[in-house]
Amino acid sequence: MTTRLETNKIECEQLLGLLGDRVRALRAHRGMTRKALAQESNVSARYLAQLEQGQGNISVVLLARVATALHTEPGDLLPTRDRQTAEEVLIADLLRELGPDSHKVLLQMLSENFAVPIESRRRIALIGLRGAGKTSQGTLLAKHLDAPFIRLGSRIEKLAGMSASEIFSLSGLAGYRRLEEKALMQTLKEHDRCVVETGGSIVMDPKLLNALLTTCFVIWLHARPEEYMRRLTAEGDVRPMENQEDAMADLRRILSERDEFYSRAHASIDTNGKNIDDCVAELIRITPQGMKNNMNDALDA
C-alpha cells in the first residue's frame, strides 16, 4: 500500500517536473539560451539546468527572478490543479503582449476554427429583459433536458456575499461586471450541459456576449414593451406603476439600445400572447437537442 509520505513525494516530483517543462518551453519560446536566462535572472546556469530537469526545488524568490527574466508571472510557471500545459502558458504569455484589438481578431479566429459547432452545443443560454420568462421557461426547459438550471444572478450574489443592489451600490457597474464574468466562467467550466438564465444587460458587455455565443446555444426571449410591463406588475413589481409613462419610455429606450445585441442570438422566441407551455414547447423544438430529435423522427417516419 502506498503511504501518504510516498504519495506526497510522487506529487512533488510531478510538480517539479511540470515546472521544469514550463521554464524550458518559455525559454525556448523567448529564444534564450540557459546562459542568457542565468544572467537575466541572476540564477546560476547549473541550477537552471537542474530546474529544467525537474530536480531543482526552487524558492519563491528565485522563481520570481526566473519569471521576470522570462517576461511572465511566477504563477504562470506553477502547474494548477487543471494541469495547464506549457502550450497554454505560452498562449497566455502571447495574449499579454497583444493589444485589445488583436484580442478581438484572435477571438474571432478561434471562434470560427475551434468553437464547438452550434448544432452540437449542450449549454443553452437564455437572454432577454427581466419579465421575458427566462426563469419560468428556463426551469421547465432544464427539467425536460435533465440538465442543471443555473441562475447567473444568484451565482453573482453568492460570490459577492450580498444582493445585486448592494453590489451596484458599493462597486458600481464595473464591479458587477467583474463578478458576472467570474460567475459565467465558473459556470462554463463546471457544466458542459446546462440551461443558463442570464441578466438582461449581459449582452452590453462584448466579452461576455462573445463568451455566450461561442460556448452556448443562445436563445433570445422577447415580447412587446406592454407585455413586459404587464408581467412585471403581475409579479408584484410596483415600480412601473409609479409613473407609467416614464417607465414605458425607459423600457422602449432600453429595448432599442439592446436590440442589435439581443438579435445576435442563435434563435429567438416571440412570447407575446403565448402561455408558458407553448413557449417551453417552442424552446424544446429549437434547441440543438430538439432539432436533432425532430430530424431522427423524420428519418424514422
VEXKOL-206580 format. One record per residue (C-alpha): z, y, x; residue in three letters. Coordinates in nm, 4 decimals, padded with zeros to 6 digits. Example, Ala and Ser with C-alpha at 12.3 -4.5 7.8 and 13.67 -1.06 7.14 Angstrom:
% VEXKOL-206580
        zz        yy        xx   aa
   00.7800  -00.4500   01.2300  Ala
   00.7140  -00.1060   01.3670  Ser
END
This chain:
% VEXKOL-206580
        zz        yy        xx   aa
   00.0000   00.0000   00.0000  Met
  -00.0906   00.3459   00.1279  Thr
   00.2182   00.5601   00.1800  Thr
   00.2416   00.9246   00.0848  Arg
   00.2523   01.0150   00.4559  Leu
  -00.0697   00.8255   00.5210  Glu
  -00.2336   00.9926   00.2196  Thr
  -00.1342   01.3378   00.3469  Asn
  -00.2763   01.2543   00.6886  Lys
  -00.6081   01.1481   00.5355  Ile
  -00.6249   01.4640   00.3226  Glu
  -00.5530   01.6831   00.6276  Cys
  -00.8258   01.5084   00.8262  Glu
  -01.0719   01.5629   00.5405  Gln
  -00.9708   01.9287   00.5128  Leu
  -01.0184   01.9909   00.8847  Leu
  -01.3488   01.8055   00.8781  Gly
  -01.4830   02.0215   00.5937  Leu
  -01.3530   02.3375   00.7628  Leu
  -01.5336   02.2402   01.0833  Gly
  -01.8561   02.1725   00.8926  Asp
  -01.8435   02.5170   00.7341  Arg
  -01.7761   02.7024   01.0574  Val
  -02.0613   02.5177   01.2298  Arg
  -02.3007   02.5793   00.9373  Ala
  -02.2214   02.9504   00.9178  Leu
  -02.2500   02.9905   01.2944  Arg
  -02.5931   02.8265   01.2817  Ala
  -02.6909   03.0484   00.9883  His
  -02.5937   03.3551   01.1921  Arg
  -02.7934   03.2294   01.4904  Gly
  -02.4817   03.2427   01.7084  Met
  -02.4006   03.0174   01.9992  Thr
  -02.0480   02.8846   02.0245  Arg
  -02.0001   03.1057   02.3279  Lys
  -02.1041   03.4134   02.1307  Ala
  -01.8677   03.3232   01.8473  Leu
  -01.5881   03.2762   02.1011  Ala
  -01.6488   03.6243   02.2407  Gln
  -01.6684   03.7869   01.8967  Glu
  -01.3554   03.6133   01.7630  Ser
  -01.1509   03.6066   02.0845  Asn
  -01.1027   03.2322   02.0323  Val
  -01.1871   03.0004   02.3199  Ser
  -01.5161   02.8085   02.3079  Ala
  -01.3246   02.4875   02.3789  Arg
  -01.1000   02.5418   02.0789  Tyr
  -01.4007   02.6270   01.8612  Leu
  -01.5646   02.3012   01.9669  Ala
  -01.2548   02.1117   01.8531  Gln
  -01.2515   02.3111   01.5294  Leu
  -01.6155   02.2286   01.4507  Glu
  -01.5488   01.8624   01.5210  Gln
  -01.2641   01.8626   01.2683  Gly
  -00.9948   01.8289   01.5329  Gln
  -00.8598   02.1818   01.5539  Gly
  -00.5603   02.2644   01.3329  Asn
  -00.6277   02.6375   01.3360  Ile
  -00.3709   02.9035   01.2495  Ser
  -00.4240   03.1594   00.9769  Val
  -00.4556   03.4424   01.2311  Val
  -00.7222   03.2607   01.4339  Leu
  -00.9059   03.1590   01.1181  Leu
  -00.9194   03.5247   01.0140  Ala
  -01.0700   03.6159   01.3528  Arg
  -01.3351   03.3449   01.3218  Val
  -01.4186   03.4538   00.9659  Ala
  -01.4551   03.8183   01.0723  Thr
  -01.6862   03.7198   01.3586  Ala
  -01.8969   03.5227   01.1091  Leu
  -01.9020   03.8215   00.8687  His
  -01.7319   03.6289   00.5908  Thr
  -01.3892   03.5895   00.4317  Glu
  -01.1256   03.3382   00.5508  Pro
  -01.1086   03.1912   00.2014  Gly
  -01.4800   03.1082   00.2149  Asp
  -01.4185   02.8802   00.5115  Leu
  -01.1484   02.6831   00.3343  Leu
  -01.2585   02.3970   00.1069  Pro
  -01.1421   02.4293  -00.2524  Thr
  -01.0494   02.1541  -00.4934  Arg
  -01.4057   02.1727  -00.6192  Asp
  -01.5255   02.0583  -00.2754  Arg
  -01.7509   02.3572  -00.2222  Gln
  -02.0278   02.2663   00.0182  Thr
  -02.1353   02.4548   00.3291  Ala
  -02.4570   02.5439   00.1468  Glu
  -02.2568   02.7070  -00.1330  Glu
  -02.0668   02.9112   00.1234  Val
  -02.3965   03.0237   00.2756  Leu
  -02.5266   03.1230  -00.0666  Ile
  -02.2102   03.3249  -00.1352  Ala
  -02.2445   03.4838   00.2073  Asp
  -02.6047   03.5807   00.1350  Leu
  -02.5109   03.7276  -00.2043  Leu
  -02.2581   03.9589  -00.0411  Arg
  -02.5351   04.1007   00.1767  Glu
  -02.7663   04.1727  -00.1179  Leu
  -02.7512   04.4727  -00.3473  Gly
  -02.7215   04.4718  -00.7300  Pro
  -03.0989   04.4956  -00.7786  Asp
  -03.1531   04.1886  -00.5619  Ser
  -02.8833   04.0057  -00.7571  His
  -03.0793   04.0643  -01.0785  Lys
  -03.4022   03.9344  -00.9228  Val
  -03.2245   03.6300  -00.7805  Leu
  -03.0553   03.5546  -01.1127  Leu
  -03.3916   03.5678  -01.2883  Gln
  -03.5426   03.3291  -01.0314  Met
  -03.2525   03.0852  -01.0636  Leu
  -03.2653   03.1002  -01.4422  Ser
  -03.6384   03.0311  -01.4511  Glu
  -03.6299   02.7465  -01.1999  Asn
  -03.2917   02.5784  -01.2273  Phe
  -03.1260   02.6578  -01.5609  Ala
  -03.0752   02.3675  -01.7988  Val
  -03.3701   02.3611  -02.0438  Pro
  -03.2819   02.5249  -02.3741  Ile
  -03.3572   02.2095  -02.5709  Glu
  -03.1040   02.0136  -02.3608  Ser
  -02.8108   02.2527  -02.3801  Arg
  -02.4921   02.1235  -02.5352  Arg
  -02.2975   02.4506  -02.5354  Arg
  -02.3510   02.6669  -02.8420  Ile
  -02.2567   03.0364  -02.8236  Ala
  -02.2295   03.2431  -03.1411  Leu
  -02.2857   03.6175  -03.1072  Ile
  -02.2727   03.8977  -03.3630  Gly
  -02.0437   04.1603  -03.5087  Leu
  -01.6992   04.0865  -03.6445  Arg
  -01.7473   03.9739  -04.0006  Gly
  -02.0651   03.7810  -03.9220  Ala
  -01.8909   03.4482  -03.9853  Gly
  -01.8581   03.3294  -03.6262  Lys
  -01.5079   03.1890  -03.6746  Thr
  -01.5542   03.0073  -04.0048  Ser
  -01.9036   02.8781  -03.9323  Gln
  -01.8278   02.8008  -03.5688  Gly
  -01.5250   02.5921  -03.6639  Thr
  -01.7296   02.3777  -03.9027  Leu
  -02.0220   02.3501  -03.6601  Leu
  -01.7907   02.2308  -03.3821  Ala
  -01.6385   01.9755  -03.6174  Lys
  -01.9835   01.8454  -03.7097  His
  -02.0850   01.8204  -03.3418  Leu
  -01.7451   01.6718  -03.2480  Asp
  -01.7133   01.9426  -02.9843  Ala
  -01.4318   02.1832  -02.8904  Pro
  -01.4320   02.5190  -03.0666  Phe
  -01.3466   02.7983  -02.8228  Ile
  -01.2456   03.1440  -02.9414  Arg
  -01.3132   03.3576  -02.6352  Leu
  -01.0930   03.6363  -02.7693  Gly
  -00.7930   03.4042  -02.7820  Ser
  -00.8558   03.2949  -02.4247  Arg
  -00.8695   03.6561  -02.3105  Ile
  -00.5364   03.7331  -02.4770  Glu
  -00.3822   03.4203  -02.3238  Lys
  -00.4997   03.5201  -01.9755  Leu
  -00.3564   03.8702  -02.0180  Ala
  -00.0401   03.7630  -02.1971  Gly
  -00.0957   04.0375  -02.4536  Met
  -00.3115   04.1290  -02.7509  Ser
  -00.6617   04.2739  -02.7213  Ala
  -00.5422   04.6141  -02.8412  Ser
  -00.2749   04.6179  -02.5697  Glu
  -00.5332   04.5226  -02.3054  Ile
  -00.7544   04.8156  -02.4073  Phe
  -00.4543   05.0474  -02.4167  Ser
  -00.3384   04.9541  -02.0658  Leu
  -00.6620   04.8708  -01.8835  Ser
  -00.9437   05.0124  -02.0938  Gly
  -01.2842   04.8548  -02.1441  Leu
  -01.3266   04.7761  -01.7729  Ala
  -01.0044   04.5739  -01.7695  Gly
  -01.1010   04.3898  -02.0851  Tyr
  -01.4454   04.3088  -01.9418  Arg
  -01.2894   04.1563  -01.6283  Arg
  -01.0742   03.9286  -01.8420  Leu
  -01.3690   03.8485  -02.0693  Glu
  -01.5762   03.7413  -01.7693  Glu
  -01.2933   03.5259  -01.6341  Lys
  -01.2375   03.3618  -01.9743  Ala
  -01.6086   03.2899  -02.0160  Leu
  -01.6483   03.1425  -01.6674  Met
  -01.3422   02.9220  -01.7173  Gln
  -01.4826   02.8008  -02.0478  Thr
  -01.8217   02.7174  -01.8941  Leu
  -01.6519   02.5371  -01.6068  Lys
  -01.4199   02.3319  -01.8273  Glu
  -01.6643   02.2384  -02.1060  His
  -02.0161   02.1038  -02.0723  Asp
  -02.0328   02.0834  -02.4521  Arg
  -01.8577   02.3198  -02.6934  Cys
  -01.9056   02.5908  -02.9542  Val
  -01.8017   02.9340  -02.8286  Val
  -01.7171   03.2296  -03.0519  Glu
  -01.7792   03.5455  -02.8506  Thr
  -01.6674   03.9026  -02.9065  Gly
  -01.9022   04.1394  -03.0838  Gly
  -01.9576   04.3613  -02.7787  Ser
  -02.0114   04.0912  -02.5147  Ile
  -02.3883   04.1474  -02.5328  Val
  -02.3428   04.5004  -02.3954  Met
  -02.2448   04.3575  -02.0558  Asp
  -02.5695   04.2403  -01.8854  Pro
  -02.3891   03.9947  -01.6595  Lys
  -02.2069   03.8220  -01.9449  Leu
  -02.5132   03.8190  -02.1695  Leu
  -02.7202   03.6594  -01.8939  Asn
  -02.4457   03.4036  -01.8346  Ala
  -02.4602   03.3058  -02.2017  Leu
  -02.8398   03.2949  -02.2136  Leu
  -02.8661   03.0739  -01.9045  Thr
  -02.5885   02.8269  -01.9872  Thr
  -02.5709   02.8100  -02.3667  Cys
  -02.7903   02.7888  -02.6728  Phe
  -02.7187   03.1341  -02.8146  Val
  -02.7309   03.1967  -03.1915  Ile
  -02.7057   03.5425  -03.3462  Trp
  -02.5323   03.5553  -03.6846  Leu
  -02.6193   03.8755  -03.8651  His
  -02.6095   04.0462  -04.2051  Ala
  -02.6714   04.3838  -04.3677  Arg
  -02.4139   04.6593  -04.2967  Pro
  -02.2986   04.6470  -04.6603  Glu
  -02.2322   04.2745  -04.6261  Glu
  -02.0272   04.3224  -04.3077  Tyr
  -01.8212   04.5860  -04.4853  Met
  -01.7635   04.3644  -04.7869  Arg
  -01.6471   04.0745  -04.5710  Arg
  -01.4120   04.2864  -04.3620  Leu
  -01.2408   04.4342  -04.6647  Thr
  -01.2229   04.0892  -04.8264  Ala
  -01.0413   03.9657  -04.5153  Glu
  -00.7803   04.2394  -04.5632  Gly
  -00.9102   04.4927  -04.3121  Asp
  -00.8392   04.8204  -04.4928  Val
  -00.9715   05.0451  -04.2159  Arg
  -01.3272   05.0617  -04.3549  Pro
  -01.1856   05.1777  -04.6891  Met
  -01.0075   05.4791  -04.5389  Glu
  -01.3353   05.6641  -04.5013  Asn
  -01.6191   05.4556  -04.6409  Gln
  -01.8967   05.6985  -04.5486  Glu
  -01.7931   05.7427  -04.1831  Asp
  -01.7212   05.3711  -04.1414  Ala
  -02.0660   05.2778  -04.2682  Met
  -02.2298   05.5342  -04.0391  Ala
  -02.0400   05.3919  -03.7393  Asp
  -02.1387   05.0396  -03.8367  Leu
  -02.5065   05.1305  -03.8607  Arg
  -02.4888   05.3050  -03.5229  Arg
  -02.3291   05.0023  -03.3552  Ile
  -02.5897   04.7704  -03.5039  Leu
  -02.8666   04.9991  -03.3848  Ser
  -02.7234   05.0105  -03.0305  Glu
  -02.6788   04.6345  -03.0039  Arg
  -02.9800   04.5078  -03.1960  Asp
  -03.2046   04.4735  -02.8906  Glu
  -02.9335   04.2746  -02.7093  Phe
  -02.8456   04.0516  -03.0031  Tyr
  -03.2157   03.9803  -03.0522  Ser
  -03.2332   03.8121  -02.7110  Arg
  -03.0544   03.5112  -02.8641  Ala
  -03.2455   03.1845  -02.8710  His
  -03.2129   03.1683  -03.2502  Ala
  -03.0705   03.3768  -03.5331  Ser
  -02.9449   03.3286  -03.8865  Ile
  -02.9537   03.5890  -04.1611  Asp
  -02.6312   03.5186  -04.3514  Thr
  -02.6924   03.7657  -04.6351  Asn
  -02.6266   03.6136  -04.9770  Gly
  -02.5558   03.2670  -04.8361  Lys
  -02.2370   03.0689  -04.8733  Asn
  -02.0694   02.9146  -04.5723  Ile
  -02.2014   02.5633  -04.6389  Asp
  -02.5614   02.6865  -04.6427  Asp
  -02.5079   02.8827  -04.3195  Cys
  -02.3486   02.5875  -04.1414  Val
  -02.6299   02.3569  -04.2581  Ala
  -02.8804   02.6000  -04.1078  Glu
  -02.6760   02.6240  -03.7892  Leu
  -02.6763   02.2474  -03.7534  Ile
  -03.0503   02.2354  -03.8131  Arg
  -03.1430   02.4911  -03.5448  Ile
  -02.9137   02.3688  -03.2659  Thr
  -03.0817   02.1594  -02.9944  Pro
  -02.8937   01.8547  -03.1234  Gln
  -03.0081   01.9226  -03.4796  Gly
  -03.3701   01.9762  -03.3801  Met
  -03.3614   01.6543  -03.1786  Lys
  -03.2227   01.4617  -03.4755  Asn
  -03.4892   01.6091  -03.7054  Asn
  -03.7599   01.5035  -03.4613  Met
  -03.6219   01.1500  -03.4420  Asn
  -03.6058   01.1318  -03.8193  Asp
  -03.9679   01.2430  -03.8414  Ala
  -04.0762   00.9803  -03.5893  Leu
  -03.8858   00.7092  -03.7774  Asp
  -04.0379   00.8093  -04.1115  Ala
END
